[in-house]
């Protein structure tokens, strides 16, 4: 499999890998290790702004790279129920082949689960 330079960089470095704990941390996960792709995001959010993000992944290099990039890009951004970039843009940025694009939906589901725990609930 051929990987572009950005994918290789984030796969190799994965600087935001790990977990966050404590007050103000929201965790969301999606996928299944048994099925080959599992993603977890931990987000520290205060006053509607993401202050820190970490991820854990079980999956292919594309899944790891995209998750690492998203966690790196998140701090300083408003906590909102959307990825930093859309699925189509992420596919292009990381040269994700068509047969692996469903894995980005798992990443999105994990992100949305983490964000939903961080956003105030509407009554």
PyMOL CGO cylinders between C-alpha atoms (Angstrom):
from pymol import cmd
from pymol.cgo import CYLINDER

trace = [
    CYLINDER, 0.00, 0.00, 0.00, 1.27, 3.46, -0.88, 0.3, 1, 1, 1, 1, 1, 1,
    CYLINDER, 1.27, 3.46, -0.88, 0.87, 6.20, 1.75, 0.3, 1, 1, 1, 1, 1, 1,
    CYLINDER, 0.87, 6.20, 1.75, 1.38, 9.90, 1.13, 0.3, 1, 1, 1, 1, 1, 1,
    CYLINDER, 1.38, 9.90, 1.13, 3.92, 11.88, 3.16, 0.3, 1, 1, 1, 1, 1, 1,
    CYLINDER, 3.92, 11.88, 3.16, 1.32, 13.40, 5.48, 0.3, 1, 1, 1, 1, 1, 1,
    CYLINDER, 1.32, 13.40, 5.48, -0.09, 9.99, 6.33, 0.3, 1, 1, 1, 1, 1, 1,
    CYLINDER, -0.09, 9.99, 6.33, 3.38, 8.60, 7.00, 0.3, 1, 1, 1, 1, 1, 1,
    CYLINDER, 3.38, 8.60, 7.00, 4.29, 11.60, 9.17, 0.3, 1, 1, 1, 1, 1, 1,
    CYLINDER, 4.29, 11.60, 9.17, 1.24, 11.35, 11.44, 0.3, 1, 1, 1, 1, 1, 1,
    CYLINDER, 1.24, 11.35, 11.44, 1.38, 7.55, 11.52, 0.3, 1, 1, 1, 1, 1, 1,
    CYLINDER, 1.38, 7.55, 11.52, 5.01, 7.65, 12.66, 0.3, 1, 1, 1, 1, 1, 1,
    CYLINDER, 5.01, 7.65, 12.66, 4.79, 10.54, 15.13, 0.3, 1, 1, 1, 1, 1, 1,
    CYLINDER, 4.79, 10.54, 15.13, 1.22, 10.41, 16.50, 0.3, 1, 1, 1, 1, 1, 1,
    CYLINDER, 1.22, 10.41, 16.50, 2.09, 13.15, 18.98, 0.3, 1, 1, 1, 1, 1, 1,
    CYLINDER, 2.09, 13.15, 18.98, -1.37, 13.42, 20.57, 0.3, 1, 1, 1, 1, 1, 1,
    CYLINDER, -1.37, 13.42, 20.57, -1.68, 9.71, 21.33, 0.3, 1, 1, 1, 1, 1, 1,
    CYLINDER, -1.68, 9.71, 21.33, -2.84, 8.85, 24.82, 0.3, 1, 1, 1, 1, 1, 1,
    CYLINDER, -2.84, 8.85, 24.82, -5.62, 9.65, 27.24, 0.3, 1, 1, 1, 1, 1, 1,
    CYLINDER, -5.62, 9.65, 27.24, -6.82, 12.66, 29.20, 0.3, 1, 1, 1, 1, 1, 1,
    CYLINDER, -6.82, 12.66, 29.20, -8.37, 12.38, 32.65, 0.3, 1, 1, 1, 1, 1, 1,
    CYLINDER, -8.37, 12.38, 32.65, -9.99, 14.74, 35.08, 0.3, 1, 1, 1, 1, 1, 1,
    CYLINDER, -9.99, 14.74, 35.08, -12.79, 17.28, 35.25, 0.3, 1, 1, 1, 1, 1, 1,
    CYLINDER, -12.79, 17.28, 35.25, -13.88, 18.74, 31.96, 0.3, 1, 1, 1, 1, 1, 1,
    CYLINDER, -13.88, 18.74, 31.96, -12.70, 15.73, 29.96, 0.3, 1, 1, 1, 1, 1, 1,
    CYLINDER, -12.70, 15.73, 29.96, -15.15, 14.06, 27.63, 0.3, 1, 1, 1, 1, 1, 1,
    CYLINDER, -15.15, 14.06, 27.63, -14.48, 10.67, 26.05, 0.3, 1, 1, 1, 1, 1, 1,
    CYLINDER, -14.48, 10.67, 26.05, -16.05, 9.15, 22.96, 0.3, 1, 1, 1, 1, 1, 1,
    CYLINDER, -16.05, 9.15, 22.96, -15.28, 5.90, 21.18, 0.3, 1, 1, 1, 1, 1, 1,
    CYLINDER, -15.28, 5.90, 21.18, -16.54, 4.05, 18.13, 0.3, 1, 1, 1, 1, 1, 1,
    CYLINDER, -16.54, 4.05, 18.13, -15.78, 0.94, 16.14, 0.3, 1, 1, 1, 1, 1, 1,
    CYLINDER, -15.78, 0.94, 16.14, -14.61, -2.49, 17.22, 0.3, 1, 1, 1, 1, 1, 1,
    CYLINDER, -14.61, -2.49, 17.22, -11.16, -3.96, 17.68, 0.3, 1, 1, 1, 1, 1, 1,
    CYLINDER, -11.16, -3.96, 17.68, -12.60, -7.33, 16.69, 0.3, 1, 1, 1, 1, 1, 1,
    CYLINDER, -12.60, -7.33, 16.69, -13.66, -5.83, 13.35, 0.3, 1, 1, 1, 1, 1, 1,
    CYLINDER, -13.66, -5.83, 13.35, -10.30, -4.10, 12.83, 0.3, 1, 1, 1, 1, 1, 1,
    CYLINDER, -10.30, -4.10, 12.83, -11.00, -0.43, 13.55, 0.3, 1, 1, 1, 1, 1, 1,
    CYLINDER, -11.00, -0.43, 13.55, -11.57, 1.27, 16.92, 0.3, 1, 1, 1, 1, 1, 1,
    CYLINDER, -11.57, 1.27, 16.92, -11.06, 4.95, 17.76, 0.3, 1, 1, 1, 1, 1, 1,
    CYLINDER, -11.06, 4.95, 17.76, -11.30, 6.91, 21.01, 0.3, 1, 1, 1, 1, 1, 1,
    CYLINDER, -11.30, 6.91, 21.01, -11.01, 10.67, 21.52, 0.3, 1, 1, 1, 1, 1, 1,
    CYLINDER, -11.01, 10.67, 21.52, -10.57, 12.44, 24.86, 0.3, 1, 1, 1, 1, 1, 1,
    CYLINDER, -10.57, 12.44, 24.86, -11.32, 16.18, 24.80, 0.3, 1, 1, 1, 1, 1, 1,
    CYLINDER, -11.32, 16.18, 24.80, -10.70, 18.73, 27.54, 0.3, 1, 1, 1, 1, 1, 1,
    CYLINDER, -10.70, 18.73, 27.54, -13.25, 21.48, 26.98, 0.3, 1, 1, 1, 1, 1, 1,
    CYLINDER, -13.25, 21.48, 26.98, -13.81, 24.67, 28.94, 0.3, 1, 1, 1, 1, 1, 1,
    CYLINDER, -13.81, 24.67, 28.94, -16.18, 27.51, 28.05, 0.3, 1, 1, 1, 1, 1, 1,
    CYLINDER, -16.18, 27.51, 28.05, -16.91, 25.88, 24.70, 0.3, 1, 1, 1, 1, 1, 1,
    CYLINDER, -16.91, 25.88, 24.70, -13.25, 25.72, 23.61, 0.3, 1, 1, 1, 1, 1, 1,
    CYLINDER, -13.25, 25.72, 23.61, -11.16, 22.57, 23.22, 0.3, 1, 1, 1, 1, 1, 1,
    CYLINDER, -11.16, 22.57, 23.22, -8.01, 22.97, 25.32, 0.3, 1, 1, 1, 1, 1, 1,
    CYLINDER, -8.01, 22.97, 25.32, -6.51, 19.53, 24.78, 0.3, 1, 1, 1, 1, 1, 1,
    CYLINDER, -6.51, 19.53, 24.78, -7.23, 16.43, 22.72, 0.3, 1, 1, 1, 1, 1, 1,
    CYLINDER, -7.23, 16.43, 22.72, -5.83, 12.92, 22.80, 0.3, 1, 1, 1, 1, 1, 1,
    CYLINDER, -5.83, 12.92, 22.80, -6.67, 9.78, 20.86, 0.3, 1, 1, 1, 1, 1, 1,
    CYLINDER, -6.67, 9.78, 20.86, -6.27, 6.03, 20.97, 0.3, 1, 1, 1, 1, 1, 1,
    CYLINDER, -6.27, 6.03, 20.97, -6.65, 3.90, 17.86, 0.3, 1, 1, 1, 1, 1, 1,
    CYLINDER, -6.65, 3.90, 17.86, -6.61, 0.32, 16.73, 0.3, 1, 1, 1, 1, 1, 1,
    CYLINDER, -6.61, 0.32, 16.73, -6.51, 0.37, 12.95, 0.3, 1, 1, 1, 1, 1, 1,
    CYLINDER, -6.51, 0.37, 12.95, -4.61, 0.95, 9.75, 0.3, 1, 1, 1, 1, 1, 1,
    CYLINDER, -4.61, 0.95, 9.75, -2.04, 3.72, 9.16, 0.3, 1, 1, 1, 1, 1, 1,
    CYLINDER, -2.04, 3.72, 9.16, -4.69, 5.96, 7.58, 0.3, 1, 1, 1, 1, 1, 1,
    CYLINDER, -4.69, 5.96, 7.58, -6.93, 5.64, 10.64, 0.3, 1, 1, 1, 1, 1, 1,
    CYLINDER, -6.93, 5.64, 10.64, -4.04, 6.40, 12.99, 0.3, 1, 1, 1, 1, 1, 1,
    CYLINDER, -4.04, 6.40, 12.99, -2.81, 9.35, 10.90, 0.3, 1, 1, 1, 1, 1, 1,
    CYLINDER, -2.81, 9.35, 10.90, -6.20, 11.01, 10.52, 0.3, 1, 1, 1, 1, 1, 1,
    CYLINDER, -6.20, 11.01, 10.52, -6.98, 10.59, 14.23, 0.3, 1, 1, 1, 1, 1, 1,
    CYLINDER, -6.98, 10.59, 14.23, -3.58, 12.02, 15.19, 0.3, 1, 1, 1, 1, 1, 1,
    CYLINDER, -3.58, 12.02, 15.19, -4.04, 15.01, 12.87, 0.3, 1, 1, 1, 1, 1, 1,
    CYLINDER, -4.04, 15.01, 12.87, -7.54, 15.73, 14.21, 0.3, 1, 1, 1, 1, 1, 1,
    CYLINDER, -7.54, 15.73, 14.21, -6.32, 15.61, 17.83, 0.3, 1, 1, 1, 1, 1, 1,
    CYLINDER, -6.32, 15.61, 17.83, -3.43, 17.94, 16.97, 0.3, 1, 1, 1, 1, 1, 1,
    CYLINDER, -3.43, 17.94, 16.97, -5.69, 20.42, 15.18, 0.3, 1, 1, 1, 1, 1, 1,
    CYLINDER, -5.69, 20.42, 15.18, -8.39, 20.52, 17.89, 0.3, 1, 1, 1, 1, 1, 1,
    CYLINDER, -8.39, 20.52, 17.89, -6.89, 22.67, 20.70, 0.3, 1, 1, 1, 1, 1, 1,
    CYLINDER, -6.89, 22.67, 20.70, -7.99, 26.28, 20.51, 0.3, 1, 1, 1, 1, 1, 1,
    CYLINDER, -7.99, 26.28, 20.51, -11.01, 25.48, 18.35, 0.3, 1, 1, 1, 1, 1, 1,
    CYLINDER, -11.01, 25.48, 18.35, -14.63, 25.82, 19.37, 0.3, 1, 1, 1, 1, 1, 1,
    CYLINDER, -14.63, 25.82, 19.37, -16.15, 22.56, 20.56, 0.3, 1, 1, 1, 1, 1, 1,
    CYLINDER, -16.15, 22.56, 20.56, -18.75, 21.81, 17.91, 0.3, 1, 1, 1, 1, 1, 1,
    CYLINDER, -18.75, 21.81, 17.91, -20.45, 18.72, 16.61, 0.3, 1, 1, 1, 1, 1, 1,
    CYLINDER, -20.45, 18.72, 16.61, -18.35, 18.44, 13.46, 0.3, 1, 1, 1, 1, 1, 1,
    CYLINDER, -18.35, 18.44, 13.46, -14.88, 17.33, 12.50, 0.3, 1, 1, 1, 1, 1, 1,
    CYLINDER, -14.88, 17.33, 12.50, -12.21, 19.97, 11.95, 0.3, 1, 1, 1, 1, 1, 1,
    CYLINDER, -12.21, 19.97, 11.95, -12.47, 19.06, 8.27, 0.3, 1, 1, 1, 1, 1, 1,
    CYLINDER, -12.47, 19.06, 8.27, -15.10, 17.07, 6.39, 0.3, 1, 1, 1, 1, 1, 1,
    CYLINDER, -15.10, 17.07, 6.39, -14.71, 13.42, 5.37, 0.3, 1, 1, 1, 1, 1, 1,
    CYLINDER, -14.71, 13.42, 5.37, -14.12, 14.28, 1.69, 0.3, 1, 1, 1, 1, 1, 1,
    CYLINDER, -14.12, 14.28, 1.69, -11.39, 16.77, 2.60, 0.3, 1, 1, 1, 1, 1, 1,
    CYLINDER, -11.39, 16.77, 2.60, -9.72, 14.32, 4.97, 0.3, 1, 1, 1, 1, 1, 1,
    CYLINDER, -9.72, 14.32, 4.97, -9.81, 11.61, 2.28, 0.3, 1, 1, 1, 1, 1, 1,
    CYLINDER, -9.81, 11.61, 2.28, -8.07, 13.96, -0.13, 0.3, 1, 1, 1, 1, 1, 1,
    CYLINDER, -8.07, 13.96, -0.13, -5.56, 15.31, 2.43, 0.3, 1, 1, 1, 1, 1, 1,
    CYLINDER, -5.56, 15.31, 2.43, -4.47, 11.81, 3.52, 0.3, 1, 1, 1, 1, 1, 1,
    CYLINDER, -4.47, 11.81, 3.52, -4.98, 10.04, 0.16, 0.3, 1, 1, 1, 1, 1, 1,
    CYLINDER, -4.98, 10.04, 0.16, -7.37, 7.54, 1.73, 0.3, 1, 1, 1, 1, 1, 1,
    CYLINDER, -7.37, 7.54, 1.73, -8.35, 4.90, -0.84, 0.3, 1, 1, 1, 1, 1, 1,
    CYLINDER, -8.35, 4.90, -0.84, -12.04, 4.29, -1.49, 0.3, 1, 1, 1, 1, 1, 1,
    CYLINDER, -12.04, 4.29, -1.49, -12.00, 0.91, 0.26, 0.3, 1, 1, 1, 1, 1, 1,
    CYLINDER, -12.00, 0.91, 0.26, -10.85, 2.56, 3.52, 0.3, 1, 1, 1, 1, 1, 1,
    CYLINDER, -10.85, 2.56, 3.52, -13.18, 5.57, 3.57, 0.3, 1, 1, 1, 1, 1, 1,
    CYLINDER, -13.18, 5.57, 3.57, -15.61, 3.85, 5.92, 0.3, 1, 1, 1, 1, 1, 1,
    CYLINDER, -15.61, 3.85, 5.92, -12.93, 4.00, 8.59, 0.3, 1, 1, 1, 1, 1, 1,
    CYLINDER, -12.93, 4.00, 8.59, -13.16, 7.78, 8.53, 0.3, 1, 1, 1, 1, 1, 1,
    CYLINDER, -13.16, 7.78, 8.53, -16.83, 7.44, 9.46, 0.3, 1, 1, 1, 1, 1, 1,
    CYLINDER, -16.83, 7.44, 9.46, -15.73, 5.53, 12.56, 0.3, 1, 1, 1, 1, 1, 1,
    CYLINDER, -15.73, 5.53, 12.56, -13.35, 8.38, 13.36, 0.3, 1, 1, 1, 1, 1, 1,
    CYLINDER, -13.35, 8.38, 13.36, -16.21, 10.83, 12.92, 0.3, 1, 1, 1, 1, 1, 1,
    CYLINDER, -16.21, 10.83, 12.92, -18.48, 8.77, 15.18, 0.3, 1, 1, 1, 1, 1, 1,
    CYLINDER, -18.48, 8.77, 15.18, -15.83, 8.72, 17.95, 0.3, 1, 1, 1, 1, 1, 1,
    CYLINDER, -15.83, 8.72, 17.95, -15.31, 12.49, 17.58, 0.3, 1, 1, 1, 1, 1, 1,
    CYLINDER, -15.31, 12.49, 17.58, -19.05, 13.18, 17.75, 0.3, 1, 1, 1, 1, 1, 1,
    CYLINDER, -19.05, 13.18, 17.75, -19.38, 10.96, 20.84, 0.3, 1, 1, 1, 1, 1, 1,
    CYLINDER, -19.38, 10.96, 20.84, -16.59, 12.89, 22.59, 0.3, 1, 1, 1, 1, 1, 1,
    CYLINDER, -16.59, 12.89, 22.59, -18.01, 16.27, 21.59, 0.3, 1, 1, 1, 1, 1, 1,
    CYLINDER, -18.01, 16.27, 21.59, -21.56, 15.34, 22.63, 0.3, 1, 1, 1, 1, 1, 1,
    CYLINDER, -21.56, 15.34, 22.63, -20.29, 14.68, 26.15, 0.3, 1, 1, 1, 1, 1, 1,
    CYLINDER, -20.29, 14.68, 26.15, -18.58, 18.08, 26.22, 0.3, 1, 1, 1, 1, 1, 1,
    CYLINDER, -18.58, 18.08, 26.22, -21.40, 20.24, 24.90, 0.3, 1, 1, 1, 1, 1, 1,
    CYLINDER, -21.40, 20.24, 24.90, -24.12, 21.51, 27.23, 0.3, 1, 1, 1, 1, 1, 1,
    CYLINDER, -24.12, 21.51, 27.23, -27.26, 19.42, 26.95, 0.3, 1, 1, 1, 1, 1, 1,
    CYLINDER, -27.26, 19.42, 26.95, -30.33, 21.19, 25.62, 0.3, 1, 1, 1, 1, 1, 1,
    CYLINDER, -30.33, 21.19, 25.62, -33.47, 20.70, 27.72, 0.3, 1, 1, 1, 1, 1, 1,
]
cmd.load_cgo(trace, "trace")
